[in-house]
Amino acid sequence: MACDTFAPDVNGAARFAERLSAGLARRGHDVHVLTPGITPWHSRVAVEEFEGAEITVHRPPGWRYLPHDWLRFVLPWRAKHYARQVIDAVHPDVIHSQSHIVLGRALTRVAHQRGIPVISTNHVMPENIIDFTTMPPLINKLVVKLSWDDAMRTFGMSRAVTTPTRKAADFLESTVGITGVIPISCGIDKSNYSPDFTPRTQMRVVFVGRLTTEKHVDTVLRAIALLVPELDIQFDVVGGGDQLRSLEQLTRELGLEDRVHFHGRTSEEELRSYLSHASVFAIASIAELQSIATIEAMASGLPIVAANAVALPHLVREGENGYLFEPGNAQDAADKLRLVLTAPPEEYRRMQQASLDGVLVHDIERTLDTFEALYRGEPVTP
């Protein structure tokens, strides 16, 4: 696995790589991960445990990207060197690249030269790239264009290219100019989550994810402000990020200090507890290629209120397991939250069940079966 982001990072791409690697290891595969190290001073190779499975993680020197709160990278001109080292040590049957930016790019090129098959998965949206460039908009556009041009060359060296949803596949095909992108869900183990069907005694909205600009958590805050004091709402924000201070400031400006709770990064057990005890999951992001957090909320039996953007409409079936709102429109978000929070008990229970039904297609075992087939060079059904 080539991962520009991996544990201890907490984000969708990192969590997917962890779950996929652990699932493959539990099936008896010898899984190795190449990812940036925690410090720039030394390399480290160690067996690490994820979800009860042992994975060998190769961590060459990693450097902090200062505009970001946790992102690390290897020096690009050293990436192929690290890729050769891992290939020489491991002699892999197949490479799975989780990024076309640095390590995934390097490992793909070295593997291509040596005749090793490569599967590439794209987790990137333009907003993910330009959110932290700190450059003028014109330069940002150039950066995005050059990035996608390079991605096209990298994907062209791959046996197969995948992405989490059909919408994301369509986006990638139209943006990069490739065909045959295969949508494969990131997958989760729904047995890890505990739906609670008891009547809610308090209205609790929850969001889980990185606090970055693209997530637009401010839209949900403004929506809640529009519903208060009509509704007695509490809002749990689970996750950290560079926008935390500005969101805390906005919370004070909106007079929501006693209603909004920033929990930061939490343990898996705490995360599942927040989901189980919430009334609705709200997400205003405009750059989700799938949103594992939303799938986890569905597995917890929560109705979803989400922005009508990119892949979120694939998860939210309007009027069935929740509602979609116009991106950035706080009033529309407030109206949709009101529909869920004031729904009669039987209607609310129906939405809960619809979320649980909708998560069945995202079972991690189906995801593992599909990737195993791709690794063997077999045709797959998206």
PyMOL commands that set and color helices and strands:
alter all, ss='L'
color gray80, all
select helices_A, chain A and resi 12-26+76-90+103-113+126-130+137-155+166-176+190-192+213-215+217-227+244-253+268-277+292-299+312-315+330-341+345-358+360-362+364-375
alter helices_A, ss='H'
color red, helices_A
select strands_A, chain A and resi 32-34+44-50+53-59+63-64+72-73+95-97+118-121+160-163+182-183+203-208+233-238+260-264+280-283+304-307+322-325
alter strands_A, ss='S'
color yellow, strands_A
deselect
rebuild
show_as cartoon
